[in-house]
């Protein structure tokens, strides 16, 4: 297992992170019980994973509780970093939602209790709150770090300008800044390359990827004329949205071709592609079963060739939005390194006519 620094911090995390949304959940997303959850945590720790990711909202706190039970036994807590999140509704009161100072601090206390730990290693704001001043949110997170309840802070599902506001607010008061962002970024969904990947590289945020297999769509199980009998999307799960199924299946076709040629699963190919993208520190793997975890863990060792990456890049390449197509046409003589990570393939196409 490879370990990478989490953004502009001294914390090293494994290139694979264990996702735990299935712990104590529903049939649609997975309903892993405590015994199975503890065994799967051991599988991941033994494979070298050192980061477990959860959220207070996952199954109304049950996921955190199950992690707490597992980690307080057999020295597991000393082997694991724990990341959780705050923002979504956790009660009926008017202040049981959002990123106010009140909600953040109260929910941090609740998460610490459920996780049976004294400190959260990475505390992430789960989604944007446009009604709470960003200064209040960042000050509350800074307070938690200074009091020793949280070690590092990150964001999830923010836009580029949301991150800019948060970083500016932290800098203005010399407070703690985000070290990471957790985003959806896959072969099928590459929109993050427009703003989120560049700001991460420029500002030193490590990228964690949630649902790197697009809820199983990129695993190879879903094909043009066939699919599994069970799974998230069989039950009507809507994340991620798929506006063009033909494009998705074109991508899956290439994933499967490479997987079959290499003698590995489609899931491993899709995960390995994500791990090789600029700015990506770790991808979050999950599973309903031990077999899914075992298969996904093998992605940490899979090295795609330049040709394989080029094929995957080409079939999944998104169209350029403005102002990027204009920069490609008129500014390609003065592109910086971060610009080139996004624009280089398009510049070459432009130069070829």
N, C-alpha and C positions, 0 to 999 in steps of 0.2 A: 504494500500500500504506500502510495506517495503522500507526502504532507506538504501543504503550501501555506504561506503566510496569509492570514485573513486580512486582506487589504493593507492599509497603512498601520499595521499593528504588529506586535511581536508574537501573536498567537498563531500556532500552527494547527491546521485542521486537515483531516483526511480528505482525499479527493472524492470519496463517497461519503455521504451523510445518511444516517438512518432516519427515514420518515416514519411517523407514528400515527397518522390520521386514522388508520384502521383499528387502533386499539380501542376496544369497547364501543365500536361504532355500529353502523347499520348494515344490513345485507348489501345495500347498494355500493358503499365504499369499502366494506370489509368489517367484520365484527370479531376481531381477534380477542380471545380471552386472556386472563392473566398468565396462565401456565404457558400458553403459546407465545405470548408477548415476551415473557422472560427468556424463553428459549431462543427466540429470534434476536433479542438483544445480545445474548451470549454469542450467537453465530456472527453477528456483526462485529462485536468487540474482538472476538478471536481472529477475525479476518483483518483487523487493523483499523477499523472505523473508530474514530474517537469523538464524533459529534452526533448527538441525537437531537432531532428537531421535532417540536410539538407546538401547540398553541393552547391558550386557556379555553378557546371556543371549541376545540376539537372534542366533540361529544360531551359538551357542557362540563369540561374539566376532567372527564374520566381518563382521557389519554394521559394527562399529567399525573393523575393519581396512580395509574398503572406503572408508569415510569418510576415514580417515587418508590413504590413497593419493590420493584426489581433492583433499583440502584442502591437501596439501603442494605442489601444483602451481599455477602461474599466479596466485598471490596470493589463492587462494580463502579461505585461513584468515583473512586480514585482513577479509574480508567477512562471515564467518559466526561466529555463536555456536554452541557445541556443548553439548548436554545429553545426559547419559547416566545410567545407573541401576545400583544394586547391591542385592542381597539374595538372589537365587536361586542354586541350586546350580551351581558352576563347576568341580567336580572330585570325586574319589572320597573324599577325606579327610573326617574328621568336622568340620573347621573350614572347609570350602569352601562354606559356606552361612550365611545369616543376616546379622544386623546387629551382630555383635561388633566390638570395636575391631580385632581381628586381621583379620577378613574384609574389613571396610570399607577399611582401609589397604592391604592386599595387593591387593585388586581395583581400587582407585584407581590404584595403580602400574601394574597390568596394562592398565587402560583407557587411561592416558596413553600407554603404549608402543604399543598398537594404533592409537590415534588420531593418533600421531606429533605430539603437541603437548605443551607444557610445563604447560598449565593447562586444566582443565575449567570451562567457564563456569557451568554449572548441574549440580550433582551431586544426584541424587534417590534417596532410599530407595524401592525399587520396591514394597514390600509390608510389612505389619506383621510384626514378629518378637516374639511374646509371651513368648519365653524369655530374651531378652537385656534387662537393665535399660535403660530408655530413657535414663537418665543416661549410660550407657556409649556408646550410639549417638550421642547429641548431642555428647558430649565428643570422640569420634573425628572427627565431621564438623567440629567447631570447630577441631580440630588441623589438618585438611587445609586449611581456609581460612587459618588463621594462618601456615601454612608456604608458602602461595602455590600449592598444587596445585589448589585449587578456589576459585572466586570467590563463588558463591552456592549455597545448599542448598535443596532442596525435598523433598516427600514425594509418594507416589503410592499410591492405593488404601487410604488410612487411613480410619478412621471418625472421627466428630467427637471422641469422647473420646480416641482415640489422638493426635489433633492437639493437644488440650488438654494432655495429659501431656507431649508433646514441647516445646511452647512454654513450659510451666511449668519443665521441666528446664533449658531454655536460659536462661530468665530467672534462675533460682536461682544459676547460676554465671556470669552476665553473658556468656554465650556467643552464638555465631551462632544465629539463629533461621531457621526456614523462611521463604522469601519467596514460595513457590508450592506448589500441590498440583496434581498431574496426575490427572484423574478421568475416568470414563465418564459422560457427561451428554449426552443427545440428546432429540429429540422423543419417542422411544419409551421412553427410560429417564430419568425425571425424579426418581428417588429422591434424588438429590444435593441437591434443594431443601429437604429436611427438615432436614439438619444441615450438610452440607459447604459449600453455598453460603453459608448464614448465618455460619458461623464464618470463612469466607474474608473476607467483607465486614467482619465485626466486628474481626478480628485482622489485616487487611491482607495476606492471601495472594492472590496472583494465581492465577486458575484457568486451567489448560491442559487441553484436552479431548482424550482419546484415543478413537479410533474414532468420530468424530462422525457418521458415516453408518451406525453399527451394523453394521460389516462389509459395507456395501453394501445392507443391507435398506431404508434410507431413500433410496436413489438413484433409485427409480422403476423399477428393473429387475425387482424382485420384486413381482408383483401377485397378486390372488386366484386367477386362473386361468392364470397364465403365469409364467415365470421364465427366467433365462439358462441356457445350457448349461454354463457354467463359473463358478467363483467360490467364495469361502470356504464359503458355506452350502450350495452344491451338494455339496461334499465332506464335509458333516457337521460343520462348525465350530460350536462351541457357545457362542460369545461374540458378543453377549449372549444369555442365555436368553430365550425367547419363550413366556411362559405363556399368552398369549391372542393367537392369530394374527389373529382377527377385529379386535381393537383395533388391532393393527399395521397391517392393511390399511386400516382406517378412516383412520388417520393418513396413510398413503401416498396414499390417494385425494385428500386435500386438498392434499398436497404436489404431486402431479402436476397437479391442477387449476390451482393457482397458477403452476406452472412453465409449463404450456402457454399460459396467458393472458399470461405475461410473455415468452415465447419463450426460456426458459432451461431448463437441466436440473433435474431433481428434486434432484440432489445439491447444486446451488448454492443452492436454496431451503432445504434442511435445514441447510446450513452457515451461511447468512446468519442463520437463526433463532438458531442457537447463538451466533453472534458478538454478537447483541444482548441476550443474557441478562445479568442483574446479576452482576458480579464476574468475568465471563469476559474473559481477556486475549487468548488465542490458541487456535485449534483446529488440531489436527494432521492434515494431509492426507497421504495415501499413495496409491499406485497401482501396479498391475502394468505399466502402459504409459504412454508419453508422453501419449497422448490423455486418460487419466484425470487426470493432473497438470494438463494444460492446462485441462480443464474445471473442476476444483476451484479453480484459481487465480482464475478469474473471479468466484468468490464474494466475494472481497475488495471488489469494486466494487458488489455487489448490495445495494440498500437496499429492504427490505420496507416496505410501507405499514402504517399502524396497523391497517387492516382486515385485511390479510393476516396480520399477527401475531396479531390477535385470533382469527382462524379457526384458526390453527395451535395457539394456546394452548388454545382450547376443546376441540378434538378430542383433544388429548394430555394434558389436565389430569388429574393423578393424584388418587386419593381421599386425604382427610386422615387421617393417623394421629393417635393420642393422643400427646401432649397438645394437638396443634394444633387438633383440632375443638373441644376444650373451651375453648381460648383464643379461638377464633372466636366461640363463644357468649357467653363471660363476660368477656373481657378486651379486646374490640375498641375500648374507649374509651381505652385507654392503650398502644396498639401503637407501637413505635418504627419508624424507617425500615426497618431490616433485617427486622423482623417483618412489615411491610406488604408487602415484596417477595414473601413467601410467601403471606400470608393475605388480602391485599386482595380477590382474586377470590371467595374463599369468604365473606368478610364481606359482600360485596354480595349474594351469593346468600342468605345468612342473613337480611339485612335485608329482602329481597324476599319472604321466607317460603317 
